[in-house]
Amino acid sequence: MSGSNRLRTRTSAIALVGLMSVISACSASPSSGGTGSSAPAGKPLVIGASVSLTGDFADPGKAVKAGYELWAKEVNAKGGILGRQVEFKIVDDTSSPTQVVTNYQNLINQDKVDLVFGPFSSLLTVPASQVAKRYGYSFLEPAGGGPKVFAQKLDNLFFVQPAPVVNSGDVFADWILSLPAAARPKTAAYAELDDPFAAPIAENVRARFEAAGIRTVYKEVYPAETQDFSPIMAKVASANPDVLVSGTQSEDAYAQVKSLVQLKFSPKFMFMSNGANSPVEFPSKVGAANTTGVMSAGDWFPGSTAPGSADFTAAYIKTYGGTAQKIDNSSAEAYACGQLLEQIAAKTGKIDNATIIATLHQGTWPTLLGDLKWDAIGQPQGSFHLVQWQGGSLVPVFPAEIAKAAPVYPKPSWGG
């Protein structure tokens, strides 16, 4: 991927502020397409979504699209929502915060979709959710849970994962700090993408580790346009940390591992916020032999007994092929957005935006990700689990009540 494309798709916080100004300047009158429940039973329920099919977030974006479309297929086979067949209108935002605003404006004002679901990444969710709020639309979003998302204090937004992503590293910190003192790392390094999702996760872990006496020997926040990670990883290797915590998105995660392999440096413990949790892309990009022992956070895993998980797994394999171990979490998270709509319709007999917003702010909702509930600004109130690459698959290893295997440590050398 060219440096110019990375600059185009991963804008700075300044660019986001500019986008907010653009959004605020738009008309605030609600679209008639957002009423939902007033439509006759035979009329399709049209859901609009802007998804990254190209650009930096294309890999997880395509997984989100697969989850949305799979849920629509399954719910339509059961008769749809309140007698209405579900149709998705999905458009490509090219991983661009500017394009995502245009897409949701068009979906609401030109296409007059009944509902909207969210894109992939906090970077795109922030401006997209502002558009939805301005037009009175509910905003179920499966993959944008960084602090800046919730700092907006939007009552129409619901992050469909178990916890805010800044807390996704907590499960790794919990596990490390649960180890006997002699087995814990003594030193740590942090490589953090300048991104509203990635950097806060690593910083949260760093604060906990330093408070527990794990000394920081190296830290760098690198810009989004970084392509050559050899200098950064060389500094990591020179510092020789026991644990490396990488606040990453997908592409930089792959590049970091490749650089570490070339440098022949393997830390005893390694956690990556994103990229390493992709069951298909991570081994294909870094080599299957170089995945063993790497850790990340997750909210769904094959064999989960959460409501609807078994049906989702069977439907996914039937539709897309492969095995359960190759299903991306992003597909499960997108599918869970649809599960919530089904439950709202069953409970209220309606499926308009105002009903969705009011109803989701009440009670706890069972999904294939577990039971979900939210506070007033859309922050979920649960927790993630720790996953590790073992035997060529991502396996939940902590906490004990969901673990399918014991954590492996120290991490084997690359190729081990």
Beta strands, then each sheet from edge to edge (+ up, - down):
strand 1: 45-51
strand 2: 86-92
strand 3: 115-117
strand 4: 139-141
strand 5: 157-159
strand 6: 187-193
strand 7: 215-222
strand 8: 243-247
strand 9: 269-272
strand 10: 295-298
strand 11: 365-367
strand 12: 370-372
strand 13: 385-390
strand 14: 393-398
sheet 1: 2+ 1+ 3+ 4+ 5+
sheet 2: 7+ 6+ 8+ 9+
sheet 3: 10+ 13- 14+
sheet 4: 11+ 12-
end
